[in-house]
Amino acid sequence: MPSFPPVETASSIDQVIDQLSAVIDWSRAAPSRLGYFAALYRKVTLQVRDGIAAGDFDDDPRMERFDVAFANRYLQALVDAANGVSPSRVWAFAFGATDDYWPIVLQHLLLGMNAHINLDLGIAAAQTMRGEPLEDLRDDFIRINAILAALVMDVQEELAEIWMTLRLLDSLLGDLQDGLINFSMEHARDEAWRTAVRFWNLPEADWPAATREQDGRLLPIASRVRRPGLLLGTVTHIVRLGEVQDVGRVVDILA
């Protein structure tokens, strides 16, 4: 298992950004591929903070609470792992993959998104709206997903511009992101909303068991991202050989 940065959970969106920055700085020095997802996630959080400042959301204070609750599930997973406590299985899988040579940058990002969107997002939404109508959050929930989806596409285009092998294979295979696991951001968003509805309707005493069940359902997705079969596995190996080997430089590109 990899080593982990010394981070804490946050109580404001600025603290979230500070903690993500600490992960990124640590990952450059370590070096560690844990910084790949953190770099993408900080971009998302910066855009959410800018949107809150601009009044882009239906309820800006609520959006900050939602963003912090969402981010803290990732930060808590890092804290748990650093302290020898097992995080969710999908986060443990994503963290463990950062010690492997062969996953490409996009696979690391997708493993993080599988854990954070398919598990954490819906739970954070239900947590934010306890005692309030969940439907009131729906439009802002969709907006935060749209920000993430746009940034994932931007990152893939940036990487394809830098690594010719990824650009050529994308042109041959279509969207490599979809080719790996048919990972549709729209599908992930809808699944996360279903999770939010499920948890919102459950007594909180039932949340730990429901979280373990959801976690178990998502582990096969993580496995398919990491080992997508012979054809796509060969493709990702070719891409990996063409990627920049310097972890710090990759983090700088993503950040």
Secondary structure, DSSP 8 states (H G I E B T S, - for coil): ----------SSHHHHHHHHHHHHHHHHHTT-THHHHHHHHHHHHHHHHHHHHHT-SSSHHHHHHHHHHHHHHHHHHHHHHHTT----HHHHHHHHHTT-SS--HHHHHHHHHHHIIIIIIHHHHHHHTTTS-GGGGHHHHHHHHHHHHHHHHHHHHHHHHH-HHHHHHHHHHS-HHHHHH---HHHHHHHHHHHHHHHHTS-GGGHHHHHHHHHHHHHHHHHHHHS--HHHHHHHHHHHHHS---HHHHHHHH-
